[in-house]
């Protein structure tokens, strides 16, 4: 593993409990904006970062691995002088959280795994998406990702400004960064490792998430991790933290404060 120094934004008191937000494939740290103020108000040190290949982070040659993403996270904690952090991850960020829960349990105080999966096939789909992005750019997948997966169709239609903001977010991701990160999802299989995770874990799923439906993904994670619980948020698709921020933030805070 060779870590890169990821772009990050840190807000809140320096001595507050660290909560690190890890984003989805195709996003940058702005996807977590709705969660910042409520957590800072409760005294948390809120850290958001761009995954390698995304936003303001370096774009090393691919393909990337889950171990790479985990190493980047641990290097971020080291940079910030944080011994243990709460991790809130959505989709790719949640997958990173699973890896860390297994391989770096001493660095993880708790996990909130949102709209994510421990195995998200078929692998061919991710190979094809990477090839499309390398050939035509992230613009080629941006509109479909937002309107078909990130947001429910009703929300996208009634909030065109939000839909356009998120479409632009995906389109701005470097082509090679997006494509290289597709390899992480292509090879993902953490199902058998779930019982090894000891961190207090909350799994949040969107009731209308077509990418990682609760029944086939969130429920399996919650069943596999000892003591984990599953919460399903209504009227939320894959980027549920942005579409239903109040519900997601309430659940995140409840989990953090329960520990």
N, C-alpha and C positions, 0 to 999 in steps of 0.2 A: 504494500500500500504506500502511495506517495500522496500526502495531503497537499492541498492548495489553500492559500489564504483567501477565504471567501469574503465577499462584500457583506458588511453587516451594518445595522443601525441599532443602537442601544439606548433605551429610554427608561426613566424611572430611577429610584434611589440606588446608589452604588452598593449599599449594604442590604438591599432587598433580596428575597429569594429569586434566583434566576429562572425565568421561563423562556425557553428558546423555541421559536416558531419555525418549522421547516415546511416549505411549500411544495406545491404540486408540479408535475411535469408541465413546462410551458408557462410557468408563472415567474414573478419576481416578488420581492418582499412586500410590495404594496398590497398583495392579496390579503394580508393580515391587518390592514389599517383599522377595520372596525373593532378589533380586539384590544388595541393598544391602550387607549384612554381608560377603559374600565379596569384593566389590570394595573396600570400605573397608579390609579386612584386608590387601589387596595394595597399599595406598597410593594408591588413586584418590580423586579428589574427585568424589563421586557427586551428580549434580543430577537431581532428578525434578521434573516440572512438569505442571500441568493445562493442556490445550489450551484456547484461548478457547471459551467456552460450556460448559465442563465444570468440575466440582469447585469450587474456590475462585477460579477465574479470572473476569474480567469476561465479560458476555454481551452483546456489541455486536449490533446488528441484523444479520440475515443478508440474503442468503446469504453464506457465507464462501467464500474461494478458497484454492487451494494457496499462492498468493503471500502471502495474509494469514498463513497458518500459518508460512510461512518467515520472514516479517518479525518475527513474534512470537518465534521462536527466536533470530534475530539480535539482537533487542533484549534478550533474556534474557542472551545472552553479553556484550553490552555492559554491562548492569547489573552483571554479576559480574566484569567486568574480564578476561574470557577471550578471548584472541585466536583460539585454535583449539581445537576440542573433538572428541572421539569421539562419534558419535551412534549410539545404539541405539534403533531405532524399531520398533514393532509395528503392523501394519495402517495406520491413519491416520498414525501416527507414522513408519512406514516410507515412506509416500508423501511426507511432509514431508522426510524424508531424501533421497529422490530429487531433489526440487526443489532442495534446498540443494546437493547434489552437482553439479548443473548450474549453478546461478546464484550460488553463494557458495563456490566450491571452496577459496578461501584460508582459510575459517573451519572447514573440515571436515578433521580429521586422519584419520578412518576412518569407515566405515559398517558397522553390523550391521543388516540389514533382515530383520525377523522376520514371517512369516505375513502377507505384504503383496502388493501388486500394482502394476503400472504402468498397468493399465487394467482396471477392474472393473465390467463392465456386467451387465445392460442398464441404461441410464440411467433407464428408466421405473421400475425397481424402487426406485431411490433417491428419485425424486419421490414415489412412493406411500408409502414409509416415512416420509418427512418429513411428508406430509399426515396420515398416521395419528397420528404423535406430536403434531402440532399440534392434532389433534382430540381425542385420548384420553390424551395424556401418555406419558412414557417407560415408565410402568408397563405399557403395552400391548405393548411389545416386549421387556421385560426377561426374562421367563421363557423365551420362545422363544430369545432370543439366547444365554442361558447353556446351556440344555439341548440346543439344537439346533446351536449353532455354537461357543461358547467352550470347552466341555468335551466330551470324549467321553461317551457315554451311560453307560458303565460307571463312569467316574470320578465323574460327577455323582450316580449312584445310591449309590456307596459313600462319598462325601464330601458328604452333604447340607448340612453346615455351610458348606463352601466354596461350594457352589452357591448357597446362600441369601445368603451374603456378597456374591457377585458379582452376583446378581440385584438386591440392594439398591443396589449401586454404580450399576448402570445406571438404576434407578428414581429415583435421587437426582440424576441429571443434569438440568439445566434443560431444559424441553421445547424452547424456542426454540434453545438452544445445540446440542442434538442435531440438530434439524431443519435448522438452518442449516449444520451440518457435513456433513449428507448431500449438500449441493450440491457439496462438494469431490469426493466420490467419484463423484457423477453425471457430472461433467465431466472426470474424470481421464483423461489419455492421455499418458503419458510414454514410451511404447515407442520412438519414434523418437529421443528424447533420450538414451537409455541409453548409447550409445557415447561421449557427451561427459563421462561421469563418470570422473574419474581417481583418486578416493580409493580406498585399499585397501578392498575390500568383501567381506563375508561375508553370504550369504543363508541364512536358516534357515527351513525349512518344517516343518509338522506333517504326519505321515504320514496323519492322519485329519482334516485340516482341510477341512470342507465349504465354507467361505467363500472361501478362497484356496488351492485344491489346488496342490501343488507342480508338477505337470506343466504346468498352464496359466498359472501365475503366477510362483512362485519360480524355476522353471527358465528362464523367458523373461528374467527380470531378470538371472540369473547369466550367461546366454548373451550378453546385450546389453552388460553392463558389462565393459570390458577387464580381464582378470585376476581377475574375481570367481569365487568358488566357492560351491557349493550344498551344504548339509548338511540331511538329512532326519531328524527326530527321531520315533522310533516312539511310538505310544500318546499322541499329542498332537493336539489339535484346534486351534481358532483362537487361543485364549489359551494357547499352548504354554508360554510362559515361566512361567505359574502352575501349570499341570498337571504339567509335567516340569521343575521349576526347576533340578535338578542338571545335567541334560543341557544346557539352554540356557545356564546360567551357565558351565559348562565351556567351551562353544564360544565364548561372548563373551570370556572371559578369554584363551583361546588366541589369538583374533584380535587382541585388544589387545596381548598380549605378543609376538606375532610381529612387530609393527611397531616 
